[in-house]
C-alpha cells in the first residue's frame, strides 16, 4: 500500500541526512546520490512495511540505502570510475565539511568499503555488532573482525589524533 | 575518537536542493502511479484472458472436430472390426466385436492412421475366409473414395465383398453398440421379406448373417432386382469377386 505524500515528505526530512551519510560512505561521488535518494524514498513510499518503531524505520532506511548503493556500484561505478580518481572524489565529498572534522572523515572514507561501512554503523549510528551483522547480512564474527581491523587502520591513519 | 567520528559525520547533511529534488521526484512518481488507470492493467489482463480463452476454444473446437467420426468401415468375418474415420480420413475410433457381434476389449494400435494404411494393415491379415466390408459416410464423395480404395484390395483378394451402407445405419449401429456391417445386413434382410425372421437374424453369428445377406443379394442380382432400401444406392452390393 502506498504511503501518503505527507508521510514521504516527513521521512525525507527525518532521514535525508542519514541517507546522505550512507551514500557518502558507499559512493564517495556526491553527484551519484540523487538517484539513490529518489530510489530509497520511492521504495519507502511504495513498498515499505509497517514499522514497529522509529528505530525499525531507520534501520529499514539504512538497509535499503546500502542495497541501493551496492546495486549502483555493481551497475555503474565499477565500470566507469577508476581507482585513481577516488582520492579526488573523497576530497569533493568532504569539501563542505569544516577543516577540523575533515581529516577524520577523509580517513574513514579512505578505508576500504568493508571497514568503513562497519566503522560508520558502529561509531556513528551506534549499532551493536549483532545489529550490524543483521543490517549487512554478515556473520557477527566477521563484523567483529572487520571492526577491529578497521579501528587499527584508522589509528594508523590518524596517529595520535585517534587517541584524544 | 568516537565523538570525533560522530562530529565529523554530523557535519555531513543532505543539501536542501537534494532534499527538495527528491521530494518533488518522489511525489511526482506517486501521483503518476495513482493516476495510472488500473484499467490499463486490467485491460492487459483481460486481453490475455481473452486470448487464452480464444486459444482454448479453438483448441477444443479443433479437437472436437478432429475426433468427430464422419465415416466408418465395418470389416466382418468370423469376428468384426469397426473403424471410424474423421473428416481428415484419420482413424478416431476402433471397435472390435466377437463372432456374435458383441463388443470386445481387443485393441488395435491404428489410431490417427490414414484410411489406406489402415485398410492395408487390416486386410493383409485376412486369410482364406470371406471378408465382408461395409462402408458408410456422411458425404457421398468420401464414400466413393473409400469404395474406390477398397476395390483395389478386392482385386487382389478373391474373398472380399464390399457393401455400401448409409449414415443412418452408421449412427444406429453406434447407438446400439453393434457392428455397422451386422446392422446393415440385419436391416437389409428384415426389409427383404418374410423368409427372414427377426429373432433368427439377431441370434445368428455375424459370419452366418453376412453369408445369408450375401446369398440374398446374389439372388436379388440374379432375379434382376435392385434392392435399395432408402431409395438410393445405399444398401447395394457394390461388387463381388469370387
Boltz contact constraints between the chains, C-beta under 6 A:
constraints:
  - contact:
      token1: [A, 5]
      token2: [B, 27]
      max_distance: 6.0
  - contact:
      token1: [A, 8]
      token2: [B, 26]
      max_distance: 6.0
  - contact:
      token1: [A, 9]
      token2: [B, 23]
      max_distance: 6.0
  - contact:
      token1: [A, 12]
      token2: [B, 19]
      max_distance: 6.0
  - contact:
      token1: [A, 12]
      token2: [B, 22]
      max_distance: 6.0
  - contact:
      token1: [A, 12]
      token2: [B, 23]
      max_distance: 6.0
  - contact:
      token1: [A, 16]
      token2: [B, 14]
      max_distance: 6.0
  - contact:
      token1: [A, 16]
      token2: [B, 19]
      max_distance: 6.0
  - contact:
      token1: [A, 17]
      token2: [B, 13]
      max_distance: 6.0
  - contact:
      token1: [A, 17]
      token2: [B, 14]
      max_distance: 6.0
  - contact:
      token1: [A, 20]
      token2: [B, 14]
      max_distance: 6.0
  - contact:
      token1: [A, 21]
      token2: [B, 9]
      max_distance: 6.0
  - contact:
      token1: [A, 21]
      token2: [B, 12]
      max_distance: 6.0
  - contact:
      token1: [A, 24]
      token2: [B, 12]
      max_distance: 6.0
  - contact:
      token1: [A, 37]
      token2: [B, 22]
      max_distance: 6.0
  - contact:
      token1: [A, 38]
      token2: [B, 22]
      max_distance: 6.0
  - contact:
      token1: [A, 38]
      token2: [B, 25]
      max_distance: 6.0
  - contact:
      token1: [A, 41]
      token2: [B, 22]
      max_distance: 6.0
  - contact:
      token1: [A, 41]
      token2: [B, 26]
      max_distance: 6.0
  - contact:
      token1: [A, 42]
      token2: [B, 26]
      max_distance: 6.0
  - contact:
      token1: [A, 42]
      token2: [B, 29]
      max_distance: 6.0
  - contact:
      token1: [A, 45]
      token2: [B, 26]
      max_distance: 6.0
  - contact:
      token1: [A, 45]
      token2: [B, 30]
      max_distance: 6.0
  - contact:
      token1: [A, 97]
      token2: [B, 11]
      max_distance: 6.0
  - contact:
      token1: [A, 101]
      token2: [B, 7]
      max_distance: 6.0
  - contact:
      token1: [A, 101]
      token2: [B, 8]
      max_distance: 6.0
  - contact:
      token1: [A, 101]
      token2: [B, 11]
      max_distance: 6.0
  - contact:
      token1: [A, 104]
      token2: [B, 4]
      max_distance: 6.0
  - contact:
      token1: [A, 104]
      token2: [B, 5]
      max_distance: 6.0
  - contact:
      token1: [A, 104]
      token2: [B, 8]
      max_distance: 6.0
  - contact:
      token1: [A, 105]
      token2: [B, 8]
      max_distance: 6.0
  - contact:
      token1: [A, 123]
      token2: [B, 2]
      max_distance: 6.0
  - contact:
      token1: [A, 123]
      token2: [B, 5]
      max_distance: 6.0
  - contact:
      token1: [A, 124]
      token2: [B, 6]
      max_distance: 6.0
  - contact:
      token1: [A, 124]
      token2: [B, 9]
      max_distance: 6.0
  - contact:
      token1: [A, 162]
      token2: [B, 1]
      max_distance: 6.0
